[in-house]
Amino acid sequence: MTITSSAPLKLKEGYELDIKSIDANETNAIVELTKDGKIVDSKIIHPSIDNAKMADKTYCYAKDLGDTKGLVIMAIHFKNVFHSTDMNLATIDGVFQLSDETTSIKADQQYGKMSIRNVDPTAMKISMDNKDNSVRLSRNTDAQLMQNVYVKAADQSYTSPENPLRYTIYKKYTDPGAYQLRGSVANLGINEFIWDNSTFSGFYYDIDRNLGAETLTFMLTAATPGSAALSDQQDPIAGQRGITYRTIAQPKNFKFKPWGQYDIIGFLGDRYFAAYNSAVTQGMEDAREPVSFLYDRSKNRNFMTNEQITKVLIDDDTEQTITSNSSLKLEEGYKLAIKSINVKGTKVYLELTKNGQVVDSKVVQPSIDDATMADKTYYYKADLGDTAEIVQIAVYFKNLSRDVDKVIATIEGVFQISDTPTPIKADQQYDKMSIRNVDATNMAVTMDNKDNQITLSKNKDVVLMRNIHIKTADQDTITDDQPLRYYIYTLETI
């Protein structure tokens, strides 16, 4: 990079380094360091003299940080300088800066539930533990462990010796920016490596219900410590290409349990709706519902038979009220409004709009005697892509009441899927990967890297599929004992 007398080097924490002057022989350059506009240091450097040494070419700034005296917190290496009648210019090829705000690591220093037990400056190790801070793992707990590291336990419907409580640690970010979700690190000394939702947090996973079944398998060929191929040709024995992605749908209960369950599928890290499910669940039995209502009302129930899936937009059982003056706001521009109520106050006429245009209207009768699920549930069927007459929106009305000037309805179940399906047709391309097979019966999708061989070598970042990347290390030492490292990751933006 280059800096000039009119364009200083901008550093972190308010620091800037300016060129103040360069002599006519280009042997001496005076540089000035400021912090928040105030001068804190100035020096003469000699990067362009004959046989210039590191000390001639490097500007250093040292200061006292806490109990550490005279520590270099900033170093800038100047390759050369240039002087003319109207410009002073310098080329820089190395910058290093430490923060001037220190972090205490004294023994017994507290960080959330953890405190520092030992600091070994010789071995350069720090040990921490939870002395005096017991942490109890129980259902649906989310406890701060240290700074922005938390431990979360599942909101699990039942536990047993065969199905013990699940938990995980995670790091919480709130500042705006792009953050990397990285999978486990592999290396070229391992010929086959598999990531799933326990080793790659970029895959879909619902810890409360233990849902998520995405896997990504790498099989290396022509591997050396420094490079390997992920072949686009099928292995004659295993029948697989270098990269194989698999996912399968799983049943999930509606939040409003009397509706039963539907099938969701993780696909490229996101949650999608695959099908309505006819199985009788405990929630249906408790409500004495013999039939899965949304399954029953749909003419076509399985999106995957038409090689498509779609996003789940709303799945909610929060009790809420709407009135004739305030409609129910749904996703993708939909709204459900009360238009009128009958004289007895038992039936209500509803109108569904999208972006202001009426798309459906129905009467529901939640307050009649012995009202059934069909009486209490508003549903809207639509043709979504190649899937015809499938329930896209469902709203369960608990009851109705009438005020002086408005109608009030209590809702305790809302479900909505997107009206824009995602295609999963055979040979559909997603960057380096393409869909090989869609099994609508077993509700599984397989992808591989046909026609897209990938070579893993030092310092690469390759888009694999949608937002999932492969990153290889910019590794200085590569040997049989230290083969090239790599991982997969996805970026999440706040």
BELZI-V963221 format. One record per residue. N is the residue number from 0. RES is the residue in three letters. PSI is psi in radians with two decimals (999 if undefined). Layout:
n	res	psi
N	RES	PSI
N	RES	PSI
This chain:
n	res	psi
0	MET	2.76
1	THR	2.56
2	ILE	2.71
3	THR	3.04
4	SER	-0.30
5	SER	-0.12
6	ALA	1.56
7	PRO	2.94
8	LEU	2.05
9	LYS	2.18
10	LEU	-3.04
11	LYS	2.85
12	GLU	0.56
13	GLY	0.07
14	TYR	2.55
15	GLU	2.49
16	LEU	2.13
17	ASP	2.55
18	ILE	2.07
19	LYS	-0.70
20	SER	2.70
21	ILE	2.28
22	ASP	2.94
23	ALA	-0.51
24	ASN	-0.05
25	GLU	0.59
26	THR	-0.50
27	ASN	2.34
28	ALA	2.26
29	ILE	2.17
30	VAL	2.65
31	GLU	2.27
32	LEU	2.26
33	THR	2.68
34	LYS	2.10
35	ASP	0.67
36	GLY	-0.13
37	LYS	2.38
38	ILE	2.25
39	VAL	-0.27
40	ASP	2.68
41	SER	2.58
42	LYS	2.86
43	ILE	2.27
44	ILE	2.81
45	HIS	1.04
46	PRO	-0.34
47	SER	0.19
48	ILE	2.83
49	ASP	2.42
50	ASN	0.70
51	ALA	2.40
52	LYS	3.05
53	MET	-0.70
54	ALA	-0.55
55	ASP	-0.57
56	LYS	-0.19
57	THR	2.18
58	TYR	2.26
59	CYS	2.53
60	TYR	2.11
61	ALA	2.56
62	LYS	2.95
63	ASP	2.21
64	LEU	1.87
65	GLY	-2.17
66	ASP	-0.01
67	THR	2.06
68	LYS	2.44
69	GLY	0.72
70	LEU	2.28
71	VAL	2.05
72	ILE	-0.11
73	MET	2.34
74	ALA	2.29
75	ILE	2.17
76	HIS	2.15
77	PHE	2.14
78	LYS	-0.80
79	ASN	2.98
80	VAL	2.79
81	PHE	2.41
82	HIS	2.32
83	SER	3.14
84	THR	-0.48
85	ASP	0.07
86	MET	2.46
87	ASN	2.28
88	LEU	2.51
89	ALA	2.47
90	THR	2.23
91	ILE	2.36
92	ASP	0.31
93	GLY	2.23
94	VAL	2.31
95	PHE	2.35
96	GLN	2.37
97	LEU	2.68
98	SER	2.53
99	ASP	0.20
100	GLU	1.95
101	THR	2.78
102	THR	2.20
103	SER	2.33
104	ILE	0.69
105	LYS	2.65
106	ALA	2.36
107	ASP	0.04
108	GLN	2.27
109	GLN	2.36
110	TYR	1.68
111	GLY	-2.19
112	LYS	-0.12
113	MET	2.66
114	SER	2.71
115	ILE	2.20
116	ARG	-0.74
117	ASN	2.42
118	VAL	2.04
119	ASP	1.69
120	PRO	-0.39
121	THR	-0.91
122	ALA	-0.15
123	MET	0.94
124	LYS	2.59
125	ILE	2.35
126	SER	2.39
127	MET	2.69
128	ASP	-3.12
129	ASN	0.71
130	LYS	2.30
131	ASP	0.19
132	ASN	1.48
133	SER	2.41
134	VAL	2.10
135	ARG	2.17
136	LEU	1.98
137	SER	2.98
138	ARG	2.29
139	ASN	0.67
140	THR	2.62
141	ASP	1.68
142	ALA	2.42
143	GLN	2.23
144	LEU	-0.95
145	MET	2.22
146	GLN	-2.10
147	ASN	0.44
148	VAL	2.21
149	TYR	2.76
150	VAL	2.23
151	LYS	2.32
152	ALA	2.57
153	ALA	2.58
154	ASP	1.30
155	GLN	2.29
156	SER	-0.56
157	TYR	2.64
158	THR	2.71
159	SER	2.99
160	PRO	-0.55
161	GLU	-0.33
162	ASN	1.16
163	PRO	2.89
164	LEU	2.31
165	ARG	2.61
166	TYR	2.86
167	THR	2.81
168	ILE	2.63
169	TYR	2.86
170	LYS	2.25
171	LYS	2.23
172	TYR	2.36
173	THR	-0.35
174	ASP	2.44
175	PRO	2.48
176	GLY	3.11
177	ALA	2.25
178	TYR	2.43
179	GLN	2.18
180	LEU	1.89
181	ARG	2.52
182	GLY	3.09
183	SER	2.56
184	VAL	2.25
185	ALA	3.06
186	ASN	2.89
187	LEU	0.00
188	GLY	-0.12
189	ILE	2.02
190	ASN	-0.53
191	GLU	2.30
192	PHE	2.37
193	ILE	2.24
194	TRP	2.47
195	ASP	-2.91
196	ASN	-0.18
197	SER	-0.28
198	THR	-0.02
199	PHE	1.89
200	SER	-0.04
201	GLY	-0.24
202	PHE	2.69
203	TYR	2.31
204	TYR	2.29
205	ASP	1.79
206	ILE	-0.52
207	ASP	-0.66
208	ARG	0.05
209	ASN	0.80
210	LEU	2.46
211	GLY	2.16
212	ALA	0.56
213	GLU	2.43
214	THR	2.60
215	LEU	2.12
216	THR	2.25
217	PHE	2.27
218	MET	1.99
219	LEU	2.54
220	THR	2.78
221	ALA	0.77
222	ALA	2.33
223	THR	3.01
224	PRO	-0.42
225	GLY	-0.18
226	SER	2.74
227	ALA	2.76
228	ALA	2.50
229	LEU	1.64
230	SER	2.56
231	ASP	0.12
232	GLN	2.58
233	GLN	2.38
234	ASP	2.29
235	PRO	-0.38
236	ILE	-0.96
237	ALA	-0.40
238	GLY	0.28
239	GLN	2.69
240	ARG	-3.10
241	GLY	-0.54
242	ILE	2.26
243	THR	2.25
244	TYR	2.33
245	ARG	2.54
246	THR	2.67
247	ILE	2.54
248	ALA	2.68
249	GLN	2.59
250	PRO	2.48
251	LYS	2.30
252	ASN	2.44
253	PHE	2.59
254	LYS	-0.69
255	PHE	1.66
256	LYS	-0.53
257	PRO	-0.28
258	TRP	-0.22
259	GLY	-2.22
260	GLN	2.86
261	TYR	2.96
262	ASP	2.22
263	ILE	2.75
264	ILE	2.30
265	GLY	2.28
266	PHE	2.03
267	LEU	0.66
268	GLY	-0.14
269	ASP	2.76
270	ARG	2.29
271	TYR	2.70
272	PHE	2.30
273	ALA	-0.73
274	ALA	2.76
275	TYR	2.58
276	ASN	2.39
277	SER	-0.09
278	ALA	2.49
279	VAL	2.10
280	THR	2.98
281	GLN	-0.66
282	GLY	-0.62
283	MET	-0.75
284	GLU	-0.71
285	ASP	-0.58
286	ALA	0.04
287	ARG	0.76
288	GLU	1.95
289	PRO	-0.31
290	VAL	2.43
291	SER	1.91
292	PHE	-0.83
293	LEU	-0.58
294	TYR	-0.81
295	ASP	-0.65
296	ARG	-0.27
297	SER	2.38
298	LYS	-0.78
299	ASN	2.21
300	ARG	-0.38
301	ASN	1.89
302	PHE	-0.58
303	MET	-0.33
304	THR	-0.39
305	ASN	0.33
306	GLU	0.95
307	GLN	2.79
308	ILE	2.97
309	THR	2.81
310	LYS	2.49
311	VAL	2.06
312	LEU	-0.73
313	ILE	2.30
314	ASP	1.72
315	ASP	2.45
316	ASP	0.36
317	THR	2.26
318	GLU	2.27
319	GLN	2.84
320	THR	2.53
321	ILE	2.78
322	THR	3.05
323	SER	-0.21
324	ASN	-0.20
325	SER	1.98
326	SER	2.92
327	LEU	2.04
328	LYS	2.17
329	LEU	-3.04
330	GLU	2.90
331	GLU	0.55
332	GLY	0.11
333	TYR	2.56
334	LYS	2.48
335	LEU	2.12
336	ALA	2.51
337	ILE	2.14
338	LYS	-0.64
339	SER	2.86
340	ILE	2.58
341	ASN	2.96
342	VAL	-0.67
343	LYS	-0.24
344	GLY	0.45
345	THR	-0.37
346	LYS	2.61
347	VAL	2.46
348	TYR	2.17
349	LEU	2.63
350	GLU	2.23
351	LEU	2.27
352	THR	2.70
353	LYS	2.12
354	ASN	0.68
355	GLY	-0.18
356	GLN	2.29
357	VAL	2.23
358	VAL	-0.29
359	ASP	2.72
360	SER	2.54
361	LYS	2.84
362	VAL	2.26
363	VAL	2.72
364	GLN	1.20
365	PRO	-0.31
366	SER	0.22
367	ILE	2.85
368	ASP	2.41
369	ASP	0.72
370	ALA	2.38
371	THR	3.08
372	MET	-0.69
373	ALA	-0.59
374	ASP	-0.59
375	LYS	-0.19
376	THR	2.12
377	TYR	2.33
378	TYR	2.63
379	TYR	2.09
380	LYS	2.51
381	ALA	2.84
382	ASP	2.02
383	LEU	1.88
384	GLY	-2.23
385	ASP	0.03
386	THR	2.00
387	ALA	2.53
388	GLU	0.98
389	ILE	2.48
390	VAL	2.12
391	GLN	-0.60
392	ILE	2.37
393	ALA	2.39
394	VAL	2.18
395	TYR	2.16
396	PHE	2.12
397	LYS	-0.81
398	ASN	3.03
399	LEU	2.67
400	SER	2.81
401	ARG	2.24
402	ASP	-3.05
403	VAL	-0.79
404	ASP	0.19
405	LYS	2.83
406	VAL	2.39
407	ILE	2.26
408	ALA	2.38
409	THR	2.24
410	ILE	2.45
411	GLU	0.33
412	GLY	2.21
413	VAL	2.31
414	PHE	2.36
415	GLN	2.37
416	ILE	2.77
417	SER	2.55
418	ASP	0.15
419	THR	1.59
420	PRO	2.78
421	THR	2.17
422	PRO	2.47
423	ILE	0.80
424	LYS	2.67
425	ALA	2.39
426	ASP	0.04
427	GLN	2.25
428	GLN	2.34
429	TYR	1.52
430	ASP	-2.04
431	LYS	-0.16
432	MET	2.67
433	SER	2.69
434	ILE	2.20
435	ARG	-0.74
436	ASN	2.43
437	VAL	2.00
438	ASP	1.69
439	ALA	-0.43
440	THR	-0.87
441	ASN	-0.03
442	MET	0.94
443	ALA	2.61
444	VAL	2.35
445	THR	2.38
446	MET	2.71
447	ASP	-3.10
448	ASN	0.71
449	LYS	2.32
450	ASP	0.21
451	ASN	1.34
452	GLN	2.47
453	ILE	2.30
454	THR	2.20
455	LEU	2.05
456	SER	3.06
457	LYS	2.36
458	ASN	0.96
459	LYS	2.63
460	ASP	1.87
461	VAL	2.28
462	VAL	2.08
463	LEU	-0.98
464	MET	2.12
465	ARG	-1.98
466	ASN	0.20
467	ILE	2.19
468	HIS	2.81
469	ILE	2.28
470	LYS	2.20
471	THR	2.68
472	ALA	2.56
473	ASP	1.32
474	GLN	2.23
475	ASP	-0.71
476	THR	2.11
477	ILE	2.02
478	THR	3.13
479	ASP	-0.63
480	ASP	-0.35
481	GLN	1.21
482	PRO	2.86
483	LEU	2.32
484	ARG	2.67
485	TYR	2.85
486	TYR	2.96
487	ILE	2.67
488	TYR	2.86
489	THR	2.69
490	LEU	2.31
491	GLU	2.35
492	THR	2.33
493	ILE	999
